[in-house]
Amino acid sequence: MADTYLVTGGLGCLGAWTLHILQRAGKRALSFDLSENRQRLELLMGPDEQADITFVQGDLTDSRQIRSVLEQHGVTHVIHLAALQVPFCRADPPLGAAVNVVGTVNLFEAVRHTHVPHLTMASSVAVYGPPELYGPGLLPADAPVAPRTLYGVYKVANELTAQVYWQEYGVSSTVLRPYTVYGLGRDQGLTSDPTRAMAAAARGENFHIQFGGAMQFHFAADVARQFVLAAEQPAGGALACNLGGPVVSVAEVARLIMALRPGVRITCAETILPFPAGCDGDALRRHADVVYATPLAEGIEATIAAFS
């Protein structure tokens, strides 16, 4: 049978991009999502392209269902992107834990019992604490975790779960920790404002980004490609990697947007998010054949053009 790629959270931002990339590469893709809203996917794919994808409305908290899906569809590769983001975890902590933590355990169990040898999943820079806890420079992948959000706590739990499943059951995993993802479909979450600013600029509207400081920005298409590659290259362990990349101020992102759309005003607040300014991508560069990194100005230009 042909390889089959399961994408959990397939109708989210990164999930939609991942399905898009898999479909364009001619790979068999299976979307698993509680939602049936294809709004983000429709930004990237037409009806004919979507017809190549198998859609399953599913709930990660249902352990029997997720295992059945893996068995029924002969899943060979798993890309785990489903999660409730920071605002939703804060609003409903028990639901956040059920989806983000219990759902991840359910997926690992399904992978173990269906003999899928490897999975890749999304963690976050939110596993780290605020910058004042660390010294100067980019944080290595093994820097101490100290999350300041429930979302970050849940991601730490998932990373430790991955280690146990490798040690006890031999299920290998690659965990990728994006920072601020931007691009088509990034319409919710704590760090979605830069993308919303790009969408506003495409409409000729002003926008205020509700945080400032400096951070790393990742083009959604690059992140999706990195997850596909990680799914295809078993780590031989429980590997956790930061995506790395240049540290750029939010004010510079605003400037780049305004340069592309003269007459539009993009501002940003002085609020600093409780995360380090940047994390090094050395571990990823050691293990991945390619690290995808579209230059920021190019990615912003492509995003505004696509919104237009």
Rosetta blueprint (number, residue, H / E / L):
1 M L
2 A L
3 D L
4 T E
5 Y E
6 L E
7 V E
8 T E
9 G L
10 G L
11 L L
12 G L
13 C H
14 L H
15 G H
16 A H
17 W H
18 T H
19 L H
20 H H
21 I H
22 L H
23 Q H
24 R H
25 A L
26 G L
27 K L
28 R E
29 A E
30 L E
31 S E
32 F E
33 D E
34 L L
35 S L
36 E L
37 N L
38 R L
39 Q H
40 R H
41 L H
42 E H
43 L L
44 L L
45 M L
46 G L
47 P H
48 D H
49 E H
50 Q H
51 A L
52 D L
53 I L
54 T E
55 F E
56 V E
57 Q E
58 G L
59 D L
60 L L
61 T L
62 D L
63 S H
64 R H
65 Q H
66 I H
67 R H
68 S H
69 V H
70 L H
71 E H
72 Q H
73 H H
74 G L
75 V L
76 T L
77 H E
78 V E
79 I E
80 H E
81 L L
82 A L
83 A L
84 L L
85 Q L
86 V H
87 P H
88 F H
89 C H
90 R H
91 A H
92 D L
93 P H
94 P H
95 L H
96 G H
97 A H
98 A H
99 V H
100 N H
101 V H
102 V H
103 G H
104 T H
105 V H
106 N H
107 L H
108 F H
109 E H
110 A H
111 V H
112 R H
113 H H
114 T L
115 H L
116 V L
117 P L
118 H E
119 L E
120 T E
121 M E
122 A E
123 S L
124 S L
125 V H
126 A H
127 V H
128 Y L
129 G L
130 P L
131 P H
132 E H
133 L H
134 Y L
135 G L
136 P L
137 G L
138 L L
139 L E
140 P L
141 A L
142 D L
143 A L
144 P L
145 V L
146 A L
147 P L
148 R L
149 T L
150 L H
151 Y H
152 G H
153 V H
154 Y H
155 K H
156 V H
157 A H
158 N H
159 E H
160 L H
161 T H
162 A H
163 Q H
164 V H
165 Y H
166 W H
167 Q H
168 E H
169 Y H
170 G L
171 V L
172 S E
173 S E
174 T E
175 V E
176 L E
177 R E
178 P L
179 Y L
180 T E
181 V E
182 Y E
183 G L
184 L L
185 G L
186 R L
187 D L
188 Q L
189 G L
190 L L
191 T L
192 S L
193 D H
194 P H
195 T H
196 R H
197 A H
198 M H
199 A H
200 A H
201 A H
202 A H
203 R L
204 G L
205 E L
206 N L
207 F E
208 H E
209 I E
210 Q L
211 F L
212 G L
213 G L
214 A E
215 M E
216 Q E
217 F E
218 H E
219 F E
220 A H
221 A H
222 D H
223 V H
224 A H
225 R H
226 Q H
227 F H
228 V H
229 L H
230 A H
231 A H
232 E H
233 Q L
234 P L
235 A L
236 G L
237 G L
238 A E
239 L E
240 A E
241 C E
242 N E
243 L L
244 G L
245 G L
246 P L
247 V E
248 V E
249 S E
250 V H
251 A H
252 E H
253 V H
254 A H
255 R H
256 L H
257 I H
258 M H
259 A H
260 L H
261 R L
262 P L
263 G L
264 V L
265 R L
266 I E
267 T E
268 C E
269 A L
270 E L
271 T L
272 I L
273 L L
274 P L
275 F L
276 P L
277 A L
278 G L
279 C E
280 D L
281 G L
282 D H
283 A H
284 L H
285 R H
286 R H
287 H H
288 A L
289 D L
290 V L
291 V L
292 Y L
293 A L
294 T L
295 P L
296 L H
297 A H
298 E H
299 G H
300 I H
301 E H
302 A H
303 T H
304 I H
305 A H
306 A H
307 F H
308 S L
